[in-house]
Amino acid sequence: MSDNARFVLTVTGSDRPGLTSELSQAVLAADGNWKEGHLSRLGGLYVGSVLVEIDTSKRELLEQAIARIDGGLEVRIFPAESDGETAGSLLLFELVGQDRPGIIKEVSAVLANLGANIESLSSGEEMGAWGGEHLFRAEVLAILPDGVTPEEGQAALEAISSEIMVDFSFENPAA
């Protein structure tokens, strides 16, 4: 009888071709199933997180297979928590503005004050099309608690728009 469990692997190391292939091979060598992953090149490093499902008796086999990956890849393994249904409304938005320190701090503070949980946040810097200025762009998916509507979340974020000098665009995540 198998006793499957989910684990989150956090991954950091020097980037080079083939790392994702080697990491996925290590999961497969432990008879694991790669369920979800978010991997990228960030600051010249290979970084990310992967959700895998394996038989609990094969965790050591997974650790050994990962240890055989050449090139200084650091992987930490954490038991995953339940991914049960989350109550509340979804709030999906993008922001863009001239890059400056503190944008994410201000946005995340507004969300925290609403009691929202950030499900995902993706951000980056890009060059402006016309002036060549550095623009900061982020896409955020947050879960608002029961009793807070997406319209209230949108209003709270728009209230800081001019203060932090960004433009928000909001989407309906159910669409």
C-alpha positions as CSV (number, residue, x, y, z in Angstrom):
1,M,0.0,0.0,0.0
2,S,1.5,3.3,-1.0
3,D,1.4,6.4,1.2
4,N,1.7,9.3,-1.2
5,A,2.6,12.8,0.1
6,R,3.2,16.1,-1.5
7,F,6.5,18.0,-1.0
8,V,7.6,21.4,-2.0
9,L,11.2,21.7,-3.4
10,T,12.9,25.1,-3.2
11,V,15.7,25.3,-5.7
12,T,18.6,27.7,-6.0
13,G,21.9,27.4,-7.9
14,S,24.1,28.6,-10.8
15,D,22.1,28.6,-14.0
16,R,23.1,26.3,-16.8
17,P,21.3,24.4,-19.6
18,G,19.7,21.1,-18.5
19,L,19.0,21.8,-14.8
20,T,15.2,21.5,-15.2
21,S,15.7,18.2,-17.0
22,E,18.0,16.9,-14.3
23,L,15.7,18.0,-11.5
24,S,12.7,16.3,-13.2
25,Q,14.8,13.2,-13.7
26,A,15.5,13.1,-9.9
27,V,11.8,13.3,-9.2
28,L,11.1,10.5,-11.6
29,A,14.0,8.4,-10.2
30,A,12.1,8.4,-6.9
31,D,8.9,7.4,-8.7
32,G,7.6,10.9,-8.1
33,N,5.1,13.0,-10.0
34,W,5.9,16.7,-10.8
35,K,2.7,18.4,-10.1
36,E,3.5,22.2,-10.4
37,G,6.5,24.3,-10.7
38,H,7.7,27.9,-10.9
39,L,11.3,28.1,-12.2
40,S,13.2,31.1,-13.6
41,R,16.5,32.7,-14.1
42,L,16.7,35.5,-11.5
43,G,19.8,37.6,-10.9
44,G,21.8,35.1,-13.0
45,L,20.7,32.2,-10.7
46,Y,18.4,29.3,-11.3
47,V,15.6,29.7,-8.7
48,G,12.2,28.3,-8.1
49,S,9.8,26.0,-6.4
50,V,8.3,22.7,-7.4
51,L,5.4,20.7,-6.0
52,V,6.0,16.9,-6.2
53,E,4.1,13.9,-5.1
54,I,5.9,10.8,-4.0
55,D,5.5,7.8,-1.8
56,T,6.7,8.8,1.6
57,S,9.0,5.8,1.8
58,K,10.9,7.2,-1.2
59,R,11.8,10.6,0.2
60,E,15.3,9.5,0.9
61,L,15.6,8.2,-2.7
62,L,14.5,11.6,-3.9
63,E,17.1,13.3,-1.7
64,Q,19.8,11.0,-3.0
65,A,18.8,11.6,-6.7
66,I,18.8,15.4,-6.1
67,A,22.2,15.2,-4.4
68,R,23.6,13.6,-7.6
69,I,22.7,16.7,-9.7
70,D,26.1,18.3,-10.6
71,G,26.8,21.9,-10.3
72,G,26.0,23.3,-6.9
73,L,22.2,23.1,-7.0
74,E,20.8,23.7,-3.5
75,V,17.4,22.0,-3.0
76,R,15.4,22.0,0.2
77,I,12.4,19.7,0.7
78,F,9.4,20.7,2.8
79,P,6.2,18.8,3.4
80,A,3.4,20.5,1.5
81,E,0.4,21.7,3.5
82,S,-3.2,21.1,2.4
83,D,-4.3,22.9,-0.7
84,G,-7.9,23.0,0.3
85,E,-10.4,25.5,-1.0
86,T,-9.8,29.0,0.0
87,A,-12.8,31.1,0.8
88,G,-13.1,34.7,-0.5
89,S,-13.0,36.6,-3.7
90,L,-10.2,36.7,-6.2
91,L,-8.5,40.0,-7.0
92,L,-6.2,40.0,-10.1
93,F,-4.4,43.1,-11.1
94,E,-1.3,44.5,-12.8
95,L,0.6,47.6,-11.9
96,V,3.1,49.6,-13.9
97,G,5.1,52.7,-13.1
98,Q,8.5,54.2,-13.0
99,D,10.8,51.9,-11.0
100,R,11.6,53.0,-7.5
101,P,12.1,51.4,-4.1
102,G,9.0,50.6,-2.0
103,I,6.3,49.8,-4.6
104,I,5.8,46.2,-3.5
105,K,6.0,47.2,0.1
106,E,3.1,49.7,-0.3
107,V,1.0,47.4,-2.4
108,S,1.5,44.4,-0.1
109,A,0.7,46.6,3.0
110,V,-2.7,47.6,1.4
111,L,-3.5,43.9,0.8
112,A,-2.4,42.9,4.3
113,N,-4.6,45.6,5.8
114,L,-7.5,44.2,3.9
115,G,-6.7,40.7,5.2
116,A,-5.9,39.5,1.7
117,N,-3.5,36.6,0.9
118,I,-1.2,36.9,-2.1
119,E,-1.5,33.7,-4.1
120,S,1.0,34.8,-6.7
121,L,3.2,37.8,-7.5
122,S,5.3,38.1,-10.6
123,S,7.3,41.3,-11.1
124,G,10.1,42.7,-13.3
125,E,11.8,45.7,-14.8
126,E,11.5,46.8,-18.4
127,M,12.5,49.7,-20.5
128,G,9.8,52.2,-21.4
129,A,8.8,52.3,-25.0
130,W,9.1,56.1,-25.5
131,G,11.4,57.6,-23.0
132,G,13.7,54.7,-22.2
133,E,13.0,55.0,-18.5
134,H,13.0,52.0,-16.2
135,L,9.5,50.7,-15.6
136,F,8.4,48.3,-12.9
137,R,5.6,45.9,-13.7
138,A,3.9,43.4,-11.4
139,E,1.0,41.0,-11.7
140,V,-0.7,40.0,-8.5
141,L,-3.4,37.5,-7.7
142,A,-4.8,37.9,-4.2
143,I,-7.6,36.2,-2.3
144,L,-9.7,38.6,-0.4
145,P,-11.3,37.4,2.8
146,D,-15.0,36.9,3.2
147,G,-16.7,40.3,3.5
148,V,-14.2,42.2,1.3
149,T,-15.4,42.6,-2.3
150,P,-13.1,43.0,-5.3
151,E,-14.4,46.5,-5.7
152,E,-13.3,47.4,-2.2
153,G,-9.8,45.9,-2.9
154,Q,-9.6,47.8,-6.1
155,A,-10.6,51.1,-4.4
156,A,-8.0,50.6,-1.7
157,L,-5.2,50.0,-4.2
158,E,-6.3,52.9,-6.4
159,A,-6.2,55.1,-3.3
160,I,-2.4,54.7,-3.3
161,S,-1.9,54.9,-7.0
162,S,-0.8,58.5,-7.2
163,E,1.2,58.3,-4.0
164,I,3.4,55.4,-5.4
165,M,3.1,56.7,-9.0
166,V,1.8,53.5,-10.6
167,D,-1.1,52.7,-12.8
168,F,-3.3,49.7,-11.9
169,S,-5.3,47.5,-14.2
170,F,-7.8,45.1,-12.8
171,E,-9.1,41.9,-14.4
172,N,-11.9,39.5,-13.6
173,P,-10.0,36.2,-12.8
174,A,-13.2,34.2,-13.5
175,A,-13.3,35.4,-17.1
